[in-house]
């Protein structure tokens, strides 16, 4: 018996050795940098393949060099199709030495939407973390780099020595889709609240079920990548975010929707505070899932109350089914209780000259553009950055609010007068919360500058131009850095009120584009309550906005913040329209307008057609569509309009006329998103958005053939009366026919679209057939 046992053991060992050897022989390995990296999505520039992002130098983390790997700039995403055939993912992660001691990022690895690994914040100069992750049975592997919660400057993040071990099917990089779980909500639904409920902070809510039953939907907000929908199935680790940038939308919009995938019940929350905040979804042991939303620092006193909405505070809603029904009550609250009635001609069609001149202009140049804009039908002409101060470029003079006589020796008066003679209104750009280190104002009042407690060492240097203000010194090194003017200081606030008085008394402005070009990283999380200087700054900003509205009720205020980095419920309460993004490529406009109309009423979502001719033929949309994408909100133009061909100008003129005819529907409609958002990095889908004006049972459907492989698309409409008949008028690009269809059929079976050609679009008019 002993001999048999020994023999059996030897046989077993031999079998295992042979089996393991065979297993090892069957495994293959591929480096990520050897795959097709064209689908890497990142916040700035192009990825480094087997090299860092700077000067073709090798990948290096805390002095350790790596021959292979991918360098990315936060915020970045890499998606890899593992074909359920991979075994292991390996990498060293960290901040590349090209960032010095700057830069900070967190690294996240997900498999089929579930978090497999999440680092803490890794800073420049810290050693790399090594990953060895089991990926067996996973289809899609996603590698994500965050900006560490403090903007993306110098965030050179390396996936060094990154490889995948697989059996027979080689992994492939694929286009990243943040909304892979978007359709899990279904296309029907209902809102439990007709209008959202305002709540105080901190806000805590428990939920039934297991945390892994939930999917969340959020929106990106890094510069140039705003309003991109992201969906994520929660893992046992849950979700957490701490905003540190001093702008509510530094890295993501201050908003989240949760959906229970089993019950299809959901919950939405949208913050009403423009400063720093935190959000967490966790499930403690033997406890319910818990959502916690708070300002940072916590327990801040109330700054203001508008129609029952406390600031800081939030709007909440409960819903079932499709995501639209989570945000509809929020949009209704904003429109009913926060937005002003700006009349029948709102939203006005504007021309802003920035994306042509970028601060370099003269009187003749401005008047030539104004004349063309007026001929196209524009109703508002706005001079953007650069009309003020004595330094060049425009960033060097922020804070010096007097007319630049080198550019405009006759002042602004002749331009304002001529613009109004052309039948347009007149506006200018300002940045009341910022100041340049090269301005005259900072030399007189260095004490007005906001101090970043995490950066500035004690004692504070007397000359603020010697301060190390986050990473903006390097970021703006060629134009002069911009830093935060603290409106929490009474003298600074008083000065800015006088600037507004001077502008209004001198030029009787119709419109102010009010920008905010800097991350106010005060280190809020290090303070307690209202000791945070950022809190005092926002108290002053609200007072400035109230001063402007009380004294100049006809003045329209646009909220801008390096794109939409401060688009929240608080800014909706004190301004009239929101600039959506500094990314104005046409396809991006389509994606951004799709996303922004989830959170806000469309009439306050401002975007411009800037490059309608696409001379490099890189755009998948045709010329009319490049205008139509921005008709889904506050429609505007920018760019070199004097260079546009006569046919392009004719198209612009026709689109503007059409917009004016139907903008009352835009202004009164509720928006329903009938498809998924287009993927800007891999456009291959048609898009449709319904604007439903329930006051007269009319709808407009904006439909786009976004380079989809098929020319047909069936869309199920919403909010129609099932038993009523509707007259459906198709534009020429969709066949040009007028149909009579029962509401029930449009709701249940849908409306089939037949696009005439690739990249075209059309606006479908739907009204009750009495």
PyMOL commands that set and color helices and strands:
alter all, ss='L'
color gray80, all
select helices_A, chain A and resi 2-26+32-34+37-39+97-99+182-185+211-213+324-338+354-357+363-376+394-397+413-421+440-444+446-448+464-466+472-475+490-507+524-526+529-531+533-551+569-574+586-599+602-604+623-632+641-643+646-668+732-734+743-748
alter helices_A, ss='H'
color red, helices_A
select strands_A, chain A and resi 28-31+48-49+59-61+64-66+69-73+76-81+86-95+104-105+107-111+114-118+122-123+129-134+140-145+156-166+172-174+189-191+197-200+203-207+214-222+225-233+239-243+255-260+265-272+277-282+289-295+304-306+309-311+313-321+350-352+380-383+425-430+434-436+482-484+511-514+556-559+577-579+605-609+634-637+670-673+687-693+698-704+712-715+725-729+738-742+751-754+761-768
alter strands_A, ss='S'
color yellow, strands_A
deselect
rebuild
show_as cartoon
